[in-house]
Amino acid sequence: MKLNKWMAATALVALGWQAQASANELIVAAAASLTNAFTELGVKFQQSHADTKVLNSFAGSDTLAQQVIQGAPIDVFASADQKAMDKAVETGNIVEGTRRNFVRNEVVLIVPADDRIGIKSVADLQNAGVSRIALGNPATVPVGRYTKASLEKSGHWESLKQHEVLGQNVRQVLDYVARGEVDAGFVFATDAAIMPDKVKVVQKLESPIPVLYPIALVKRDSSNPAARDFVDFIFSAQGEKILAKYGFSKP
């Protein structure tokens, strides 16, 4: 267990944190797609909680779940899907009764703004000119799991996965498309919205799995008592307004 906690702390240092959180630091681990919204939420929360400093860690939800499980000093965990949160719950690392869905999202197909192939839909990805398609790794990234489920339902998964370029989180997939390193990619609608000059949305996917994000308090020694207030702030009128600003809808 001590080794696991050391590994978790090491991972947090790699993300720019100190290995041990100070008493006034509120550590929030949130899915990469929440980067912009949670950055603003943290700033706004601090304005009414002068003694609290919000430190965010943004990464793929499965990566964050593993940090929670390994005992990293995290107070709040916000995941982009249920599976990652399930892992933390099943290992007893989430405070019972605090898990709640707080936003809804969509998965979209995007192409570079200067797309020269003429991709208009998922069906067009089977054209001869398409050779590289970016998506989150379904084994570890929520947007990848949603994408796979949608493409399996539509019957396109087997033909498209041979061209896959796997990203470790949704923002990496977005960057691949924005830089023109791939012909197309699958991201959350909220991510596509932050680069309207570099990518364009060509189709929204029908997801057989609701794209719902859960948030919960992490069970750990010396947790920050302001964590519960932060989660309450997420569900407040001000919190919901900020989330809506970045394209998230109510669950």
C-alpha positions in Angstrom: 0.0 0.0 0.0 2.9 2.4 0.8 4.4 1.7 -2.6 1.0 2.5 -4.3 0.7 5.7 -2.4 4.3 6.7 -3.4 3.5 5.9 -7.0 0.3 8.0 -6.9 2.2 10.9 -5.3 4.9 10.6 -8.0 2.2 10.8 -10.7 0.9 14.0 -9.1 4.3 15.5 -9.1 4.5 14.8 -12.8 1.3 16.8 -13.1 2.9 19.8 -11.3 1.7 19.1 -7.8 3.5 18.7 -4.5 3.4 15.1 -3.3 1.5 16.2 -0.2 -1.4 18.7 -0.3 -1.2 21.6 2.1 -4.1 22.1 4.5 -5.7 24.9 2.5 -5.3 23.1 -0.9 -8.4 21.5 -2.5 -7.3 18.9 -5.0 -9.7 18.3 -7.8 -9.1 15.5 -10.4 -11.2 16.1 -13.4 -11.6 14.6 -16.9 -9.6 16.4 -19.6 -12.7 17.6 -21.3 -13.5 19.6 -18.2 -10.3 21.6 -18.3 -11.7 25.0 -19.3 -14.9 24.8 -17.3 -13.2 23.6 -14.1 -10.4 26.1 -14.4 -13.0 28.9 -14.2 -15.0 27.1 -11.5 -11.9 26.8 -9.4 -11.2 30.6 -9.7 -14.8 31.5 -8.9 -14.9 29.1 -5.9 -11.8 30.7 -4.5 -13.4 34.1 -4.6 -15.9 33.1 -2.0 -13.5 30.8 -0.1 -10.4 33.0 0.5 -8.7 30.4 2.6 -8.9 27.6 0.0 -6.7 27.1 -3.0 -8.1 24.9 -5.8 -5.6 22.8 -7.6 -6.8 20.9 -10.6 -5.4 17.9 -12.3 -6.8 17.2 -15.8 -6.2 13.8 -17.6 -8.0 10.8 -18.9 -10.7 9.7 -16.5 -9.2 6.2 -16.1 -5.8 7.6 -15.3 -7.3 9.8 -12.6 -9.4 6.9 -11.2 -6.2 4.9 -10.8 -4.6 7.8 -8.9 -7.6 7.9 -6.6 -7.4 4.1 -6.0 -3.7 4.3 -5.3 -4.2 6.8 -2.6 -3.2 10.1 -4.2 -4.1 13.2 -2.2 -7.3 14.0 -4.2 -10.4 15.5 -2.6 -12.9 15.5 -5.6 -13.1 13.3 -8.6 -15.0 14.2 -11.8 -15.2 11.6 -14.5 -16.3 11.7 -18.1 -18.1 8.4 -17.8 -19.5 5.9 -15.3 -17.0 3.2 -15.9 -14.0 5.2 -14.5 -16.1 6.3 -11.5 -17.3 2.7 -11.0 -13.6 1.6 -10.5 -13.1 4.1 -7.7 -16.4 3.2 -6.1 -15.8 -0.6 -6.2 -12.4 -0.2 -4.4 -14.0 1.8 -1.6 -12.3 5.1 -2.5 -15.5 7.2 -2.9 -17.5 8.6 0.0 -20.8 6.8 0.0 -23.8 8.8 -1.2 -21.8 11.6 -2.8 -21.7 10.3 -6.4 -24.0 12.4 -8.7 -24.2 13.1 -12.4 -23.7 16.8 -13.0 -23.4 17.3 -16.8 -24.3 15.8 -20.1 -22.2 15.9 -23.3 -22.2 14.6 -26.9 -19.7 12.8 -29.1 -19.0 14.4 -32.5 -17.0 13.7 -35.6 -14.6 16.5 -36.5 -12.2 17.2 -39.3 -9.5 19.9 -39.8 -10.9 23.3 -40.7 -9.1 23.0 -44.1 -10.4 19.5 -44.8 -9.7 18.7 -48.4 -11.2 15.2 -48.5 -14.8 16.4 -48.1 -15.8 14.3 -45.1 -19.4 15.0 -44.2 -20.3 12.0 -42.1 -19.1 8.8 -40.6 -19.9 6.9 -43.8 -17.4 9.1 -45.6 -14.6 7.8 -43.4 -14.6 4.6 -45.6 -13.5 6.6 -48.6 -10.1 5.6 -50.1 -8.6 9.0 -49.2 -9.0 8.5 -45.5 -6.0 6.9 -43.8 -5.8 8.2 -40.2 -8.7 8.6 -37.8 -8.1 9.8 -34.2 -10.1 8.6 -31.2 -9.6 8.0 -27.5 -8.3 4.6 -26.6 -11.5 2.7 -25.7 -9.6 0.7 -23.1 -8.7 3.8 -21.0 -10.5 6.9 -22.3 -14.2 7.6 -21.9 -14.6 9.4 -25.3 -13.1 6.3 -26.9 -15.6 4.1 -25.2 -18.5 6.2 -26.3 -17.1 6.4 -29.8 -16.7 2.6 -30.1 -20.2 2.0 -28.8 -21.7 4.4 -31.3 -19.7 3.0 -34.2 -20.6 -0.6 -33.3 -24.2 0.3 -33.2 -24.0 2.0 -36.6 -22.0 -0.9 -38.1 -18.9 1.2 -38.8 -16.5 0.1 -36.1 -14.8 -2.9 -37.8 -14.1 -0.9 -41.0 -12.8 2.2 -39.2 -10.6 0.8 -36.4 -8.0 -0.2 -38.9 -7.2 3.5 -39.4 -7.3 4.4 -35.8 -4.8 6.7 -34.1 -5.3 6.4 -30.4 -5.2 9.3 -28.0 -4.6 9.1 -24.3 -7.3 11.7 -23.6 -9.8 13.7 -25.6 -7.6 16.8 -25.8 -4.9 14.8 -27.5 -7.4 13.6 -30.1 -8.5 17.2 -30.6 -4.9 18.4 -31.1 -4.3 15.6 -33.7 -7.2 16.9 -35.7 -6.4 20.6 -35.2 -2.8 20.2 -36.4 -4.0 18.2 -39.4 -2.1 15.1 -38.4 -5.2 13.0 -39.0 -8.0 13.1 -41.5 -10.8 13.1 -38.8 -11.4 12.4 -35.1 -14.0 11.8 -32.5 -14.2 14.2 -29.5 -16.8 15.6 -27.2 -18.8 18.5 -28.5 -17.5 20.8 -25.7 -13.9 20.1 -26.9 -14.6 20.8 -30.5 -16.2 24.2 -29.4 -12.9 25.5 -28.1 -11.1 25.4 -31.5 -13.8 26.6 -34.0 -11.0 28.1 -36.2 -9.1 24.9 -36.4 -11.7 22.1 -36.5 -15.2 21.7 -37.7 -18.0 19.4 -36.6 -19.5 17.4 -39.4 -21.7 15.0 -37.5 -23.1 14.3 -34.0 -23.1 10.6 -33.0 -26.0 8.7 -31.5 -24.6 7.2 -28.4 -26.3 4.1 -27.0 -24.7 5.0 -23.7 -25.8 8.4 -22.2 -22.8 10.7 -22.1 -23.1 11.6 -18.4 -20.4 12.9 -16.1 -20.4 11.8 -12.4 -18.6 13.7 -9.6 -17.9 12.5 -6.1 -15.9 13.1 -2.9 -12.8 10.9 -2.5 -12.5 9.0 0.7 -9.0 9.7 2.2 -7.3 10.7 5.4 -7.0 14.5 5.9 -9.4 15.3 3.1 -10.1 19.0 2.7 -13.5 19.9 4.4 -14.1 22.5 1.6 -14.5 19.6 -0.9 -18.2 19.2 -0.1 -18.7 22.9 -0.6 -16.9 22.7 -3.9 -19.2 20.0 -5.2 -22.3 21.9 -3.9 -20.9 24.9 -5.9 -20.9 22.8 -9.1 -24.6 22.3 -8.7 -25.4 25.9 -7.8 -26.9 28.3 -10.2 -23.5 30.0 -10.7 -21.8 26.6 -11.2 -24.4 25.5 -13.7 -24.1 28.8 -15.6 -20.3 28.3 -16.0 -20.7 24.7 -17.2 -23.3 25.8 -19.7 -20.9 28.5 -20.9 -18.6 25.8 -22.0 -21.3 23.8 -23.8 -22.3 21.3 -21.1 -26.0 20.6 -20.5 -27.8 19.4 -17.5 -27.9 15.6 -17.0 
